Amino acid sequence: MNLFLQTRKLTDRREDHLTEFFAAALELSPQVRKAFFDLVIAPFARAHGWPPSEISKISTQHCYDDASCRPDMLLTLSNGKLIACEHKLDAAETLGPELDDRLQLERYLDLPVDGLIYVRSSWKPPELHVLKHPKYIRPADREHFLWRDFYPLFEGLADPFQSWIREGFEALGFTPPHPAIGELDTEAEQRNFAKFWDKTRSFARDLGWYSSPGSIVQLYLEDNDASSASVVFIQPTAGGFQFRATPKTADREKCFASLAVACGTYPHPLEHGRHFVRRKEGKVEVYDIEASALQVLGRGGGTAAGTEDRMYEFASHFLRAVQNEEPAR
């Protein structure tokens, strides 16, 4: 029996269901509660000079009637600080009622709380003004937390309730990427591979690129006013990785020259050059860079974090090359 998975089948309110079980896991296990605090809240607390504390109270669906806000979880710390948590699976933020056109996170940051945590099943960052807000709590290298960040909290625990949560996370795919990439033939392999793009995707967004949150194996970047490229496409290939840049018409030679220089400074040999591809608007000249999997990933046997870092090093090297200027912050 797994009560988490069995009761999940009985409701359409999957986000609320996950919240209640996750809150119960924090309530029932001092070990999980401390691990969550150390991972998520402690770095934020230290940066703000708060005195040492711990989570002393956990409540769910706390309603602020005057603000029409109901954070999924509210954590009270032993030093009196309040931390609100908003949990999502794949849904977008909702708008406020009637004349309030602000999204959820912006409204929640106006509540009488000291911090706000945002958790999603997949990458979909909030607006820039939310990211820069002094109350917003985020990981060091990403715009928001992912449910898979919390999977290690439940590893190795024999308690049945915590085991139910761990097995539920596994069933929902809320697990860190496996170091072995595989052939990418199955949906499971493809979804595992998508997790390795998180660091690159966040870096690209900081440079001004828009990336579709739904992309899985490929990374498709566009709409960056501060780049000489109009579109960048990065994907694994048979035995390697491809970086393709489509230049803006006015910046064609600048884009191509910058990439040629970047290929010369990359620490491994590459196949690269400009050529034409067929698009719906006709033939378009692009710059393709091909690297072997061995050059990008090494000989294998490493960690998932190492794989993510090496893919980031490959992609970021060439994204910097087509960046005209630092984006406005």
Sequence and secondary structure as in RCSB ss.txt:
>XXXX:A:sequence
MNLFLQTRKLTDRREDHLTEFFAAALELSPQVRKAFFDLVIAPFARAHGWPPSEISKISTQHCYDDASCRPDMLL
TLSNGKLIACEHKLDAAETLGPELDDRLQLERYLDLPVDGLIYVRSSWKPPELHVLKHPKYIRPADREHFLWRDF
YPLFEGLADPFQSWIREGFEALGFTPPHPAIGELDTEAEQRNFAKFWDKTRSFARDLGWYSSPGSIVQLYLEDND
ASSASVVFIQPTAGGFQFRATPKTADREKCFASLAVACGTYPHPLEHGRHFVRRKEGKVEVYDIEASALQVLGRG
GGTAAGTEDRMYEFASHFLRAVQNEEPAR
>XXXX:A:secstr
  HHHHHHTT S HHHHHHHHHHHHHHH HHHHHHHIIIIIHHHHHHTT  S  EEEEEES  BGGGTB  SEEE
EETTS EEEEEE SS    B STT   BHHHHHHTSS SEEEEEESS     HHHHT TTEE  TTSSSEEGGGG
GGGGTT   HHHHHHHHHHHHHT S   S    S SHHHHHHHHGGGHHHHHHHHHHT EE TT  SSEEEE  T
TBSEEEEEEEEETTEEEEEEEE GGGHHHHHHHHHHHHHHSSS  EEEEEEEEETTEEEEEEEEEEEHHHHHTTS
   HHHHHHHHHHHHHHHHHHTB S    
